[in-house]
Amino acid sequence: MKFVVAIIKPFKLDDVREALSGVGLRGLTVSEVKGFGRQKGHTELYRGTEYRADLLPKIKVEAALDDDRVEEAIEAICQAAHTGKVGDGKIFVLPLEQSVRIRTDETGKAAL
């Protein structure tokens, strides 16, 4: 099992969610986060004063997947989140040692 984490632009969330549903993903977790990378933030104007917004709003999408579903999920996220501009995001894949469905006590792949 793997744990896939994708950091994407906020306006791409619906596209990514639909793409993951299209490849059979049954559940995911979405969080509003802030961060920076190569995009480096931007300058904004507030009440006549210019200031630097270093941490930009992003969306973090997390999903637990069976090993054989990871590549198609990555491809779906890449296609749906792609704009071709700096700040499109990143995908991280981590090993997932255990999963437990609390309601039924199912474990491993059955709990996904």
DSSP file (Angstrom, degrees, kcal/mol; ACC not computed):
  #  RESIDUE AA STRUCTURE BP1 BP2  ACC     N-H-->O    O-->H-N    N-H-->O    O-->H-N    TCO  KAPPA ALPHA  PHI   PSI    X-CA   Y-CA   Z-CA
    1    1 A M              0   0    0      0, 0.0    95,-2.1     0, 0.0     2,-0.3   0.000 360.0 360.0 360.0 151.6    0.0    0.0    0.0
    2    2 A K  E     -AB  65  95A   0     63,-2.9    63,-3.1    93,-0.2     2,-0.5  -0.935 360.0-139.4-131.8 154.4    1.1    3.6   -0.6
    3    3 A F  E     -AB  64  94A   0     91,-3.1    91,-2.7    -2,-0.3     2,-0.5  -0.972  22.5-159.9-113.5 116.3    0.1    7.0    0.7
    4    4 A V  E     -AB  63  93A   0     59,-3.1    59,-2.2    -2,-0.5     2,-0.5  -0.854   8.1-173.6-104.2 128.9   -0.1    9.6   -2.1
    5    5 A V  E     -AB  62  92A   0     87,-3.0    87,-3.3    -2,-0.5     2,-0.4  -0.986   2.6-174.3-122.1 125.3    0.1   13.3   -1.2
    6    6 A A  E     -AB  61  91A   0     55,-2.9    55,-3.0    -2,-0.5     2,-0.6  -0.977  12.7-158.6-122.1 133.0   -0.4   15.9   -3.9
    7    7 A I  E     +AB  60  90A   0     83,-2.8    83,-1.4    -2,-0.4     2,-0.3  -0.954  30.6 163.8-107.7 120.1    0.0   19.7   -3.5
    8    8 A I  E     -AB  59  89A   0     51,-2.7    51,-2.5    -2,-0.6    81,-0.2  -0.798  44.0 -82.8-133.3 169.7   -1.9   21.5   -6.2
    9    9 A K    >   -     0   0    0     79,-0.6     3,-1.9    -2,-0.3     4,-0.2  -0.539  43.9-121.0 -71.7 141.8   -3.3   24.9   -7.1
   10   10 A P  G >  S+     0   0    0      0, 0.0     3,-1.5     0, 0.0     4,-0.3   0.847 109.1  57.0 -55.9 -38.8   -6.7   25.6   -5.4
   11   11 A F  G 3  S+     0   0    0      1,-0.3     4,-0.3     2,-0.1     3,-0.2   0.571 100.5  60.8 -73.7  -5.3   -8.6   26.1   -8.6
   12   12 A K  G <> S+     0   0    0     -3,-1.9     4,-2.4     1,-0.1    -1,-0.3   0.424  75.3  96.9 -96.5  -0.4   -7.5   22.6   -9.8
   13   13 A L  H <> S+     0   0    0     -3,-1.5     4,-2.9    -4,-0.2     5,-0.2   0.920  82.5  47.8 -58.4 -49.3   -9.2   20.7   -7.0
   14   14 A D  H  > S+     0   0    0     -4,-0.3     4,-2.4     1,-0.2    -1,-0.2   0.896 112.5  50.0 -61.6 -39.8  -12.4   19.8   -8.8
   15   15 A D  H  > S+     0   0    0     -4,-0.3     4,-2.2     2,-0.2    -1,-0.2   0.919 113.2  45.8 -63.3 -43.5  -10.5   18.6  -11.8
   16   16 A V  H  X S+     0   0    0     -4,-2.4     4,-2.5     2,-0.2     5,-0.2   0.914 112.2  50.8 -66.8 -43.2   -8.2   16.4   -9.7
   17   17 A R  H  X S+     0   0    0     -4,-2.9     4,-2.2    -5,-0.2    -2,-0.2   0.923 112.3  46.5 -60.9 -44.7  -11.0   15.0   -7.7
   18   18 A E  H  X S+     0   0    0     -4,-2.4     4,-2.0    -5,-0.2    -1,-0.2   0.892 111.8  51.3 -64.6 -39.7  -12.9   14.1  -10.8
   19   19 A A  H  X S+     0   0    0     -4,-2.2     4,-0.8     2,-0.2    -2,-0.2   0.900 111.1  47.5 -65.3 -40.6   -9.8   12.5  -12.4
   20   20 A L  H ><>S+     0   0    0     -4,-2.5     5,-2.4     1,-0.2     3,-0.6   0.876 110.6  51.5 -69.8 -36.7   -9.2   10.4   -9.3
   21   21 A S  H ><5S+     0   0    0     -4,-2.2     3,-1.6     1,-0.2    -1,-0.2   0.878 104.6  59.4 -63.1 -36.1  -12.8    9.3   -9.2
   22   22 A G  H 3<5S+     0   0    0     -4,-2.0    -1,-0.2     1,-0.3    -2,-0.2   0.735 104.0  49.1 -65.2 -24.1  -12.4    8.3  -12.9
   23   23 A V  T <<5S-     0   0    0     -4,-0.8    -1,-0.3    -3,-0.6    -2,-0.2   0.254 127.2 -97.1-100.1  12.2   -9.6    5.9  -12.0
   24   24 A G  T < 5 +     0   0    0     -3,-1.6     2,-0.3     1,-0.3    -3,-0.2   0.612  64.6 159.3  91.0  13.0  -11.6    4.3   -9.3
   25   25 A L      < -     0   0    0     -5,-2.4    -1,-0.3     1,-0.1     3,-0.1  -0.561  22.4-164.9 -70.5 129.7  -10.4    6.1   -6.2
   26   26 A R        +     0   0    0     -2,-0.3     2,-0.3    86,-0.2    -1,-0.1   0.655  62.0   7.2 -94.1 -17.2  -13.0    5.7   -3.5
   27   27 A G        +     0   0    0     37,-0.2     2,-0.3    85,-0.1    37,-0.2  -0.989  55.6 172.3-162.2 152.7  -11.9    8.3   -0.9
   28   28 A L        -     0   0    0     -2,-0.3     2,-0.4    35,-0.1    35,-0.2  -0.975  25.4-126.0-155.2 165.6   -9.5   11.1   -0.3
   29   29 A T  E     -C   62   0A   0     33,-2.7    33,-2.9    -2,-0.3     2,-0.4  -0.956  20.8-162.9-118.3 136.8   -8.7   13.8    2.2
   30   30 A V  E     +C   61   0A   0     -2,-0.4     2,-0.4    31,-0.2    31,-0.2  -0.972   8.9 179.0-124.0 133.8   -8.4   17.5    1.2
   31   31 A S  E     -C   60   0A   0     29,-2.4    29,-3.0    -2,-0.4     2,-0.6  -0.986  28.8-127.6-132.0 143.3   -6.8   20.2    3.2
   32   32 A E  E     +C   59   0A   0     -2,-0.4     2,-0.3    27,-0.2    27,-0.2  -0.814  44.0 166.2 -85.7 124.8   -6.2   23.9    2.6
   33   33 A V  E     -C   58   0A   0     25,-2.4    25,-3.2    -2,-0.6     2,-0.3  -0.800  28.9-135.9-131.8 172.1   -2.5   24.6    3.2
   34   34 A K  E     +C   57   0A   0     -2,-0.3     2,-0.3    23,-0.3    21,-0.1  -0.973  36.9 130.1-129.8 147.8    0.0   27.4    2.5
   35   35 A G  E     -C   56   0A   0     21,-2.1    21,-2.9    -2,-0.3     2,-0.3  -0.980  34.8-130.6-173.5-178.1    3.5   27.0    1.2
   36   36 A F        +     0   0    0     -2,-0.3     2,-0.2    19,-0.2    19,-0.1  -0.984  26.2 148.2-149.1 158.7    6.2   28.1   -1.3
   37   37 A G  S >  S-     0   0    0     -2,-0.3     3,-0.8     4,-0.0    -2,-0.0  -0.402  79.8 -21.2-152.0-127.2    8.6   26.6   -3.7
   38   38 A R  T 3  S+     0   0    0      1,-0.2    48,-0.1    -2,-0.2    -2,-0.0   0.738 126.5  71.4 -67.9 -21.2    9.9   28.0   -7.0
   39   39 A Q  T 3  S-     0   0    0      1,-0.1    -1,-0.2    17,-0.0    47,-0.1   0.824  81.9-164.9 -66.2 -31.1    6.8   30.2   -7.2
   40   40 A K    <   -     0   0    0     -3,-0.8    -1,-0.1    14,-0.1    -2,-0.1   0.479  38.3 -92.6  63.6   9.1    8.3   32.3   -4.4
   41   41 A G        -     0   0    0     -6,-0.1     2,-0.3    11,-0.1    13,-0.2  -0.338  45.0-108.5  84.6-169.9    5.2   34.2   -3.5
   42   42 A H  E     -D   53   0B   0     11,-1.7    11,-3.5    -2,-0.1     2,-0.4  -0.956  21.2 -98.0-155.7 169.2    4.1   37.6   -4.8
   43   43 A T  E     -D   52   0B   0     -2,-0.3     2,-0.3     9,-0.2     9,-0.2  -0.807  38.5-175.7 -98.4 135.9    3.7   41.2   -3.9
   44   44 A E  E     -D   51   0B   0      7,-3.2     7,-2.8    -2,-0.4     2,-0.5  -0.846  21.8-128.1-126.4 164.3    0.3   42.5   -2.9
   45   45 A L  E     +D   50   0B   0     -2,-0.3     2,-0.4     5,-0.2     5,-0.2  -0.962  24.6 177.3-115.1 125.8   -1.2   45.9   -2.0
   46   46 A Y  E >  S-D   49   0B   0      3,-3.0     3,-2.0    -2,-0.5    -2,-0.0  -0.970  72.3 -22.6-132.4 117.3   -3.2   46.4    1.2
   47   47 A R  T 3  S-     0   0    0     -2,-0.4    -1,-0.1     1,-0.3     3,-0.1   0.880 127.4 -49.9  50.2  44.4   -4.5   49.8    2.2
   48   48 A G  T 3  S+     0   0    0      1,-0.2     2,-0.5     0, 0.0    -1,-0.3   0.428 117.9 110.6  80.8  -1.8   -1.9   51.5    0.1
   49   49 A T  E <   -D   46   0B   0     -3,-2.0    -3,-3.0     2,-0.0     2,-0.4  -0.911  61.8-137.8-110.7 132.4    1.0   49.5    1.5
   50   50 A E  E     +D   45   0B   0     -2,-0.5     2,-0.3    -5,-0.2    -5,-0.2  -0.685  29.4 171.3 -85.8 135.8    2.8   47.0   -0.5
   51   51 A Y  E     -D   44   0B   0     -7,-2.8    -7,-3.2    -2,-0.4     2,-0.5  -0.972  32.5-113.0-142.7 159.7    3.8   43.7    1.2
   52   52 A R  E     -D   43   0B   0     -2,-0.3     2,-0.9    -9,-0.2    -9,-0.2  -0.805  15.3-156.2 -97.3 126.6    5.2   40.4    0.2
   53   53 A A  E     +D   42   0B   0    -11,-3.5   -11,-1.7    -2,-0.5    -2,-0.0  -0.837  20.6 170.4-100.2  95.2    3.0   37.3    0.4
   54   54 A D        +     0   0    0     -2,-0.9     2,-0.7   -13,-0.2    -1,-0.2   0.822  61.3  62.7 -78.7 -32.3    5.6   34.5    0.8
   55   55 A L  S    S-     0   0    0    -19,-0.1   -19,-0.2   -13,-0.1    -1,-0.1  -0.856  75.0-159.5-100.5 116.7    3.2   31.7    1.6
   56   56 A L  E     - C   0  35A   0    -21,-2.9   -21,-2.1    -2,-0.7     2,-0.2  -0.683  24.8-102.7 -96.9 146.7    0.8   31.0   -1.2
   57   57 A P  E     + C   0  34A   0      0, 0.0     2,-0.3     0, 0.0   -23,-0.3  -0.469  49.5 165.8 -68.2 135.2   -2.5   29.1   -0.7
   58   58 A K  E     - C   0  33A   0    -25,-3.2   -25,-2.4    -2,-0.2     2,-0.4  -0.862  32.3-122.4-138.1 170.6   -2.4   25.5   -2.0
   59   59 A I  E     -AC   8  32A   0    -51,-2.5   -51,-2.7    -2,-0.3     2,-0.6  -0.981  16.0-152.5-119.8 133.5   -4.5   22.4   -1.7
   60   60 A K  E     -AC   7  31A   0    -29,-3.0   -29,-2.4    -2,-0.4     2,-0.5  -0.932  10.4-168.3-106.9 122.6   -3.2   19.1   -0.2
   61   61 A V  E     -AC   6  30A   0    -55,-3.0   -55,-2.9    -2,-0.6     2,-0.4  -0.941   6.5-173.0-110.8 127.3   -4.9   16.0   -1.5
   62   62 A E  E     +AC   5  29A   0    -33,-2.9   -33,-2.7    -2,-0.5     2,-0.3  -0.958   7.9 168.5-124.8 139.7   -4.1   12.7    0.3
   63   63 A A  E     -A    4   0A   0    -59,-2.2   -59,-3.1    -2,-0.4     2,-0.5  -0.990  28.4-138.4-150.5 141.0   -5.1    9.2   -0.6
   64   64 A A  E     +A    3   0A   0     -2,-0.3     2,-0.3   -37,-0.2   -61,-0.2  -0.871  35.5 179.5 -96.5 129.7   -4.2    5.7    0.5
   65   65 A L  E     -A    2   0A   0    -63,-3.1   -63,-2.9    -2,-0.5     2,-0.2  -0.929  34.2-108.9-133.9 153.0   -3.9    3.3   -2.4
   66   66 A D    >>  -     0   0    0     -2,-0.3     3,-2.2   -65,-0.2     4,-0.6  -0.532  44.6-109.7 -70.4 148.1   -3.1   -0.3   -3.3
   67   67 A D  G >4 S+     0   0    0      1,-0.3     3,-1.0     2,-0.2     4,-0.4   0.831 116.3  56.8 -52.3 -39.0    0.3   -0.5   -5.0
   68   68 A D  G 34 S+     0   0    0      1,-0.2    -1,-0.3     2,-0.1     4,-0.2   0.536 105.2  52.4 -76.3  -3.9   -1.2   -1.4   -8.4
   69   69 A R  G <> S+     0   0    0     -3,-2.2     4,-1.8     2,-0.1    -1,-0.2   0.514  85.3  87.0-102.9  -8.8   -3.3    1.8   -8.5
   70   70 A V  H <X S+     0   0    0     -3,-1.0     4,-2.7    -4,-0.6     5,-0.2   0.922  85.2  49.6 -64.0 -49.0   -0.5    4.3   -7.7
   71   71 A E  H  > S+     0   0    0     -4,-0.4     4,-2.4     1,-0.2    -1,-0.2   0.896 112.5  47.0 -61.6 -41.5    0.8    4.9  -11.3
   72   72 A E  H  > S+     0   0    0     -4,-0.2     4,-2.2     2,-0.2    -1,-0.2   0.851 112.0  51.6 -69.7 -31.5   -2.7    5.6  -12.7
   73   73 A A  H  X S+     0   0    0     -4,-1.8     4,-2.5     2,-0.2    -2,-0.2   0.915 110.2  48.7 -67.7 -42.4   -3.5    7.9   -9.8
   74   74 A I  H  X S+     0   0    0     -4,-2.7     4,-2.8     2,-0.2    -2,-0.2   0.930 112.2  48.6 -61.6 -45.6   -0.2    9.9  -10.4
   75   75 A E  H  X S+     0   0    0     -4,-2.4     4,-2.4    -5,-0.2     5,-0.2   0.906 111.1  50.4 -61.1 -42.6   -1.0   10.1  -14.1
   76   76 A A  H  X S+     0   0    0     -4,-2.2     4,-2.2     2,-0.2    -1,-0.2   0.912 112.4  46.7 -62.9 -43.6   -4.6   11.3  -13.4
   77   77 A I  H  X S+     0   0    0     -4,-2.5     4,-2.7     2,-0.2     5,-0.2   0.937 112.0  50.6 -64.4 -46.5   -3.3   14.0  -10.9
   78   78 A C  H  X S+     0   0    0     -4,-2.8     4,-1.1     1,-0.2    -2,-0.2   0.917 113.5  44.6 -58.8 -45.2   -0.6   15.2  -13.3
   79   79 A Q  H  < S+     0   0    0     -4,-2.4    -1,-0.2    -5,-0.2    -2,-0.2   0.902 117.8  43.7 -67.1 -40.5   -3.1   15.5  -16.2
   80   80 A A  H  < S+     0   0    0     -4,-2.2    -2,-0.2    -5,-0.2    -1,-0.2   0.837 118.7  41.6 -75.9 -32.8   -5.8   17.2  -14.1
   81   81 A A  H  < S+     0   0    0     -4,-2.7   -72,-0.2    -5,-0.2     2,-0.2   0.559  86.9 115.8 -92.7  -9.0   -3.5   19.7  -12.2
   82   82 A H     <  +     0   0    0     -4,-1.1    -4,-0.0    -5,-0.2    -3,-0.0  -0.427  17.7 150.1 -71.1 128.1   -1.2   20.7  -15.1
   83   83 A T        -     0   0    0      2,-0.3    -1,-0.2    -2,-0.2     3,-0.1   0.465  57.2-121.8-121.5 -18.4   -1.3   24.3  -16.3
   84   84 A G  S    S+     0   0    0      1,-0.3     2,-0.3     0, 0.0    -2,-0.1   0.497  76.5 111.1  86.5   5.1    2.3   24.5  -17.5
   85   85 A K  S >  S-     0   0    0      1,-0.1     3,-1.1     0, 0.0    -1,-0.3  -0.745  81.0 -85.1-110.7 159.2    3.1   27.3  -15.2
   86   86 A V  T 3  S+     0   0    0     -2,-0.3    -1,-0.1     1,-0.2     0, 0.0  -0.349 113.0  38.9 -57.9 137.3    5.3   27.5  -12.1
   87   87 A G  T 3   +     0   0    0      2,-0.1    -1,-0.2    -3,-0.0     3,-0.1   0.540  65.9 134.2  97.8   8.4    3.4   26.3   -9.0
   88   88 A D    <   -     0   0    0     -3,-1.1   -79,-0.6     1,-0.2     2,-0.2   0.828  65.4-124.5 -60.0 -30.8    1.5   23.5  -10.6
   89   89 A G  E     -B    8   0A   0    -81,-0.2     2,-0.3   -83,-0.0    -1,-0.2  -0.723  16.4 -89.5 125.2-170.9    2.5   21.4   -7.6
   90   90 A K  E     -B    7   0A   0    -83,-1.4   -83,-2.8    -2,-0.2     2,-0.4  -0.955  17.3-144.2-143.2 156.9    4.2   18.2   -6.5
   91   91 A I  E     -B    6   0A   0     -2,-0.3     2,-0.4   -85,-0.2   -85,-0.2  -0.996  13.9-168.3-125.9 133.5    3.2   14.6   -5.8
   92   92 A F  E     -B    5   0A   0    -87,-3.3   -87,-3.0    -2,-0.4     2,-0.5  -0.965   5.0-159.7-120.7 137.9    4.8   12.5   -3.0
   93   93 A V  E     -B    4   0A   0     -2,-0.4   -89,-0.2   -89,-0.2    -2,-0.0  -0.978  14.3-179.7-120.5 122.9    4.4    8.7   -2.7
   94   94 A L  E     -B    3   0A   0    -91,-2.7   -91,-3.1    -2,-0.5     2,-0.1  -0.890  33.4-103.1-120.5 149.3    5.1    7.2    0.7
   95   95 A P  E     -B    2   0A   0      0, 0.0     2,-0.6     0, 0.0   -93,-0.2  -0.470  30.1-150.2 -68.3 143.7    5.0    3.6    1.9
   96   96 A L        -     0   0    0    -95,-2.1     3,-0.1     1,-0.1   -32,-0.0  -0.955  11.8-173.4-119.4 111.9    1.9    2.8    4.0
   97   97 A E        +     0   0    0     -2,-0.6     2,-0.3     1,-0.2    -1,-0.1   0.860  64.2   1.6 -75.8 -37.2    2.5    0.1    6.5
   98   98 A Q        -     0   0    0     10,-0.1     2,-0.3     9,-0.0    -1,-0.2  -0.998  51.3-169.9-153.1 149.2   -1.0   -0.5    7.9
   99   99 A S        -     0   0    0     -2,-0.3     9,-1.7    -3,-0.1     2,-0.4  -0.993   7.9-169.6-139.5 145.6   -4.6    0.7    7.5
  100  100 A V  B     -E  107   0C   0     -2,-0.3     2,-0.8     7,-0.2     7,-0.2  -0.994  19.3-142.9-137.2 127.2   -7.6    0.0    9.7
  101  101 A R     >  -     0   0    0      5,-2.6     4,-2.3    -2,-0.4     5,-0.5  -0.829  17.6-155.3 -86.7 113.5  -11.3    0.7    9.0
  102  102 A I  T  4 S+     0   0    0     -2,-0.8    -1,-0.2     1,-0.2     9,-0.0   0.875  85.9  55.6 -60.8 -42.1  -12.5    1.6   12.5
  103  103 A R  T  4 S+     0   0    0      1,-0.2    -1,-0.2    -3,-0.1    -2,-0.0   0.884 126.0  17.8 -60.8 -41.7  -16.1    0.7   11.9
  104  104 A T  T  4 S-     0   0    0     -3,-0.3    -1,-0.2     2,-0.1    -2,-0.2   0.488  94.7-124.0-112.4  -5.1  -15.5   -2.9   10.8
  105  105 A D     <  +     0   0    0     -4,-2.3    -3,-0.2     1,-0.2     6,-0.1   0.610  55.3 156.2  65.7  14.2  -11.9   -3.6   12.1
  106  106 A E        -     0   0    0     -5,-0.5    -5,-2.6     4,-0.1     2,-0.3  -0.417  23.8-161.3 -64.6 147.0  -10.9   -4.6    8.5
  107  107 A T  B >   +E  100   0C   0     -7,-0.2     3,-1.0    -3,-0.1    -7,-0.2  -0.831  41.0   5.6-128.7 167.7   -7.1   -4.1    8.0
  108  108 A G  G >  S-     0   0    0     -9,-1.7     3,-1.6    -2,-0.3     4,-0.4  -0.265 125.0 -10.1  64.1-145.0   -4.7   -3.8    5.1
  109  109 A K  G >  S+     0   0    0      1,-0.3     3,-1.3     2,-0.2    -1,-0.2   0.811 131.6  63.9 -58.1 -33.2   -6.0   -3.6    1.6
  110  110 A A  G <  S+     0   0    0     -3,-1.0    -1,-0.3     1,-0.3    -2,-0.2   0.777  98.3  56.4 -63.4 -25.3   -9.5   -4.5    2.7
  111  111 A A  G <         0   0    0     -3,-1.6    -1,-0.3     1,-0.2    -2,-0.2   0.602 360.0 360.0 -82.9 -11.6   -9.6   -1.2    4.8
  112  112 A L    <         0   0    0     -3,-1.3    -1,-0.2    -4,-0.4   -86,-0.2   0.498 360.0 360.0 -75.7 360.0   -8.9    1.0    1.8
